[in-house]
Amino acid sequence: MGKLDNRIALVTGSGRGIGRAIATKFATEGASVVVNDLDPGPAKETVEEITAAGGHAVACVGSVTEDGFADRFVNTAIDTFGGLDIIVNNAGFTWDNVVQKMTDEQWDTILDLHLKAPFQILRAAQPYIKANPTDYHRKVVNISSTAGVGGNAGQANYSAAKSGIIGLSKTLAKEWGRYKVNVNAVAYGLINTRLTEASADGNSTIDISGREIKVGVNPQLLAAAERIIPLGRAGRPDEAAGAVFALCLPETDYVSGQCLVCDGGGR
């Protein structure tokens, strides 16, 4: 028996990286998962990986910032699997600049993605959660960052959003305790994903909704960052997923309104 048998989970940004690791971990432990990604291909790959291993998953493709996405996402879980037990707000990317050069578009895009979209998803889920009480605890885990805990130069937008998601988590922990819902956040440090892999020329980009977003880290800067982490390395996506999984277990039913820092001891 899995530790999440008969649970139904929503995981945004689960076509790749940390999100995929979270979705596949949940499915391995018995949960049915609604997989989300901006692009159909990665979402389909995650669903196929889960179903090939005997799990249950369905894709809900699209940007979390699209009008109507939150209701569509929540309803996919209810209509496909008959309920909703776990919500993980994970989707995201960074669009960095120092504050004097940061545009309103950069600010708004990152705040909408990392703070407004999770708020909309949680707001959309509330009526179902309230109307359908359970004898077990439901779980919400919102993904933050050490940039949201301590700030980070060049990331005023991202840091503000990730700090805000901690405040949102603490507030909903107080509002939703009456519904037997634990609401927590996980703040990641350096985790190996396509957004943080070494980029020798510093010009690597990805296309997101028609925008060319710079990704990757200078290898020397990456090596320096890893040296100051007490564990001596960046984290793996499966290790990042482990922090989220821990907060979704019955063993953490009395943990709510907290921010778990997952950074190898570096903060």
N, C-alpha and C positions, 0 to 999 in steps of 0.2 A: 504494500500500500504506500502511496505517495503522501507526503506531508501536506499537499494542497489538493487532495482528491475532492472532486465535486465543486471546486471553486472556479469562478469565471473571472478572467482577468483582462483588463484593457492595458495595452502598453504602447504608448506613442513612440514613433521613431524606432521601431523594432525590426526594420529591414536590414539593418547593419549594426556593427559595433556593439556597444554596451547594450542597446535596446534588444538586439537579437539574442545576446547572451542571457538577458533577463527573460525574454519570451521562451527560449528553449529550456532554461532552467525550470521555469514555472511548469511547462508542459511535461518535463521529465518527472516532476513531482505530482503530476495528476491534474493540473489545472487545464481548463479549456481557455484558449487565448485568442483575443482579437488583435491581430497584428496590423500595425499601421506604418506606412512609409509614404514619403512624397512621391516616389516612383513605383510603378506596378511591379517591375522586375524583382527588386530586392524583397518586397513584401511577399511576392509569390514564392521566392526561394526559401524564406523563413517558414512559411506555411508548409511547403513541401518537405522541408527538413523535419518539422514537427510531426506531420502525418506519416512520413516514412518510418518514423520511430514508434508509431502506434499511438501518437497523441492526437489532440483535437485542436484545430486552429482554423481561423478564417481571416481573410484580409479586408481591411477597410482603408483603401488608398486615398491619399489626398493630403493637402497641407492643413495642419492643425489651425492655421490662421484663416482658413476659408470661412466665409459666411455659411452658417448651417452645419459646419463640420461637427461641432460638439454633440448636437442632437443625433446626427447620423452615426457617430461613433458609439455613443451610449446605446442607441436603439439596435445597432448591429449585435451587441452582446445579448441584449434582451430577446430580440427576435430569433437569433441563431441558437443560443444556448439556454435561454430561459431565465437569465438572471444577471447579476453583477455583484462581484464580491471584492475585487482588487482593482485599483486604478494606479497606474504608474505614469506620471507625466515626465517623459524622458526626452522627447524630440528637441533638437536644437543644433545650432551652429553659432560661431562667433563672427563678428564683423568689426574688426578692431580699428581704432584710431585714437590719437591723443585728443583731449576734449576740445581744444581750439580748432581742430580740423574735422571733428566729427559732424556729419550732416544730420539734419532732422530725420532723413530717411533711415540712416544707420541706427539712430536712437530708437525711432518708432518700430522699425522692423524687429530689433532684438527684444525690445520690451513686449511687443505683441506676441512674439514667439515663445519667450520664456516665462512670461507672467500672465498676460491677458488670456492666451489660449488655455493654459491649465485652469485658470479661474472659470472660463466658460465651460470646460469639460466638467468640472466639479459642480458647477451650478446646474448643468443639465442632468447630472446624476442624482441630485438631491431629492427630487420628487419620488423617484423609484425607491431610493434607499429608505426614505421616510415611510412610504406606503407598504414596504415589504420587510418588516423586521425579521431578524434571524436569531437563533439561539447561540450563534458564534459571532466573533468579531470580524467585521469587514476591515479592509486595510487600504489606506492611501499612502503612497510614497511619492513625494515630489523631488525631482532631482535638482540639487543646487550645485555649488562649486565652492572651492576654497576662495575663489575670487569674490564670492558673495559673503564670505565670512570675514576676510581680511583685506579685500580690495586687490586690484592688480593694475599696474600702469598700462595705459592704452586700452583699457576695457571699462570705461565709465558706464557704457550701456549694459554690457553683460554683467558687470559687478552689481549694478543697481537692480537688474532683473533678478539675479540669483539671490541677492539679499532680500528682495521682495517676496520671493517664493518661500523663504524661511518664515517671514512674517505671516504669509497666507496660511502656511501649514500650522503654525501655532494658534492662529485664530480659529481655523476650522476644527482643530483638536478640541477647542472649547465649545464650539457650536455643535459638533457632531458626536461628542461623547455620549449624549442622550440616545443616539441611534446605535451604540456599540460599534463605533468606527474609530479606529486608531489612525491618526494623521501625523506623519513624520516626514522629515526630509533627509536626504543623503547628499553630503557635499563632497564631490570628488576633487582630488588633486590630479596629478599627472597620470593619465590612463592611456595606454597605447591604442589609438584608433586612427582612421584615415585622416582625421583632423589634426593629429599631433605627431604623425610619423615624420622622420627626418626628410628634409627637403634641401638638397645641396645648393640649388640656385635661388631658393627663396621665392620662386615664381609659380609654384604649384597652385592651381585653382580648381574649384568644382563649380558646376552650374547648378544654381538653386533658383528655381522660378525665374529664369532668364537673367539672373545676376551672377557674375563671376566672382566668387568668394575665395579669397586667398586662404590656403590651408598649408599645413606642414610647419615644421620648426627647423631652424638652422641646426645642423648636426652638433656644432660646438656648444650652442646654447642648450640643446637637448641634453648633451652629456653633462654640462654643468648643473642643470636642473636635477638630473638623476643623482649626482654626487652629494647634493645636500639633503636628499631623502634618506632618513635613517636606515631604511631597508635596502638602500643602494640601487634602486631601479624604479621604473614606472610600473604601474599596475597593469594587469591583464583584464580584458573585458569580463572574463568569467569571475575574477575576483571582485570587480565592481558590481557584478550581478549578485554576488554573495551577500553584499551589504544590504541590498534591497530585499533579497529573499529572507534574510534574518528578520527583517521588520514585518514580514508577512506571515510569520509563524505564530501558532497559538502561544508559544513560549514568550512572545513579546506583547501579549494582550494588555499588559499594564504599562506599556511604554507608549506614550502619545505626546505630541507637541514638542518633539525633540529633533535635533539635527545631528545626525551621525556623520562625522568626518572620516572619509575613506581616502587616506593620502599617504599611507606608508609611514606615518609618524612625522611627516615633514612640517606640519603647521606649528 
